[in-house]
């Protein structure tokens, strides 16, 4: 892209956590920048900005997306869910609850991404296998937990959600 | 004794904030109208700065000012004995990635654009990259200003017993050279710092493990009185030792605030995290072990050459820890070690989980395994006979208190099916053992002082909520949860009533931060002390309401109980009741009630308000002071700790002889952490240690070319994914540590080191080859198999 087109600003309208938001931003602004800097949704973390760590994962129409590799403008018309959009009032999403109860987090920096990965999985697969759980978090790096308690948290959330049905 | 909260699976106090995205990390803070800072770094490993041309960068719209080396008069370093690092390079650069110019701009875009227009004219010099060559270099030194005759930073040599005689008396002598690549912390949150003006003062929010060290270093380098600076650690996205130094970017951010009068925001890109590094030293070890059939290790002789990179960091401590942590977990009557830390033109190394003890542990455990094989003795049985005994002393005068590893290793043997598997598995499958030992905090402080190692303050006001102030940093290990547990247990309150306010130099008592596995033992003890003092005040108020005599508190006991070998006078009376002090007073503090021995009850809140009638504000404080310990020889303080953890690992692996690929299938771990205060956190620390150890064992390494890091991304510096993680079985291996708070000791670091040699020993059991170079990558396995071909165990 030449300099002029990278500096071009435009109105980007997104659906984020059920709300329509509109900002006048550079066309090259990434989704993570839009969420963090324009909307103040700092629950989405920036760990590498090049798609390696997965900490910036959000859901677009229910599927995990690395928001650092995505341009905000490309997500017009799609429903974005960030970690801030999961809990219903004071009631945590079952996946969030399970991460709290099972200690599926330590420093917490990858946690929003891990939780969203799991939410996406459980929406498609109510009774995931151990392999599917590993796969669903394998795009996100955690340096604290060794993943064990994250996997246990997801399995617990799946059990609890099935129990509620 | 059983407790309501301690010892129970307790969710982290900040877990809800973390799963909802509410938890604010440093770069999540939104200060008023901040300027952004971008650092231009050296592309050369060794060069003189001839000139800096900022004219083109200055012309970029939005650029406000610059920070350069000339803005700073003082160098710094985390250790007062090793202040060799400038906040920014002045006349010369010493590693690729060293900060040279910082741009202060109205937007990140402007700062980035300007950073490309900064012109630095360098006179490039030949870099010193090989530690051995650098050690022998006598001209063009990396730090000529230090007045040394070569690039040696620190050398430590300690000798106990008679190594020559020990080797002579041994039934077998094994020796080898070992080599280790550098590994880095790879925490997920990149370094970040923000600076906020408050009147004439500055608040520095930074991703740091030790607000106090940063506070000191900033005051010195920026030449400001400490009271004008406040350092706050927001939520921290992982440290592992890599955020325990004060850093150049923190000084740059404060200088930028001073120059512009504006708030400042600075965050690293991931690549910069790799340049900043401070990870585990690349290491070469030459070690010799004399082992006797009946008496175990008779002699250990080791030379460690550690590649420090461009500056000191924690390196003096690392140099000591390379040797002094070899004194366990076995009784070794004769030991000699020599460790050299040498400067090279690479990103500096420093403290990383298992600090200094990891690589030598690999060498000694692999050699011990080899000796057992040659002596035809089961390596578990051999180890079991020669572990430290409780309440004993090592040859270098470490005071040993509790030791749980004997039954820990037995449990691990039983759970792994050791005796059915060792030397009995089919080719390609193997099982291996290794053990280790680590400190629960250093007894001696970095900055010599007479203060308690840790102090905690409690406050209760009209609403009855307890505020717990501690300088310790929760870096994800759960220290805030641990501190809240202490107060909740002693005061009979739910966890939700304890609010921990930590890691803020304005509001919290001084604390040496989170490293060296010191927080649970030291800050935990301080919190227990403070909570007991608060309990006494509430008990007095409750007794007034019950119209009875308050029990006379148990006296703290005779000073010699805490200061076993004499030492400094215990004038901490108001602060210190001893390590893990008793608080049995006949009353029961439970469910927000105080229950008298006769069954009458006072509500907690009524007791609080009665106490407030007399005092207005309820306050208490508590400290931890370690006993006087150790020998009087030079360097006797290194590695001294009030308590040590022990670990036994049995690992099972599959080795593919066609590809050299190693898969760790199952790990059985017994770690002597004393009592588990929070099983969730204990398991999490052990699983995390195994993960980080697995990375170093099989895949991680900083790769350099001409001093430049070649794999400065989380794609190329690959850490283990969920698929590489083995099944982890944690078995009991601990007892009660009488001086630890509620019986606890270290769990966060010690388990990492012995895991790595347990994998190497399992590889030997699987395919009959020994690997002496870490990481144990497939190419090395294949090469070893090729060399071994024709041997008894080969396919």
Interface residues (C-beta under 8 A of the other chain):
Chain A: X26 X36 X40 X41 X42 X43 X44 X45 X46 X47 X48 X49 X50 X52 X53 X55 X82 X83 X84 X86 X87 X92 X96 X99 X100 X101 X102 X103 X105 X106 X107 X108 X109 X110 X111 X112 X115 X134 X137 X138 X141 X142 X143 X144 X145 X146 X147 X148 X149 X150 X151
Chain B: X9 X11 X12 X14 X15 X16 X17 X18 X19 X20 X21 X22 X23 X24 X25 X27 X28 X30 X109 X185 X186 X187 X188 X189 X190 X235 X236 X237 X238 X239 X240 X267 X269 X270 X475 X476 X477 X478 X680 X681 X683 X684 X687 X688 X689 X690 X691 X692 X713 X714 X715 X719 X721 X722 X723 X725 X728
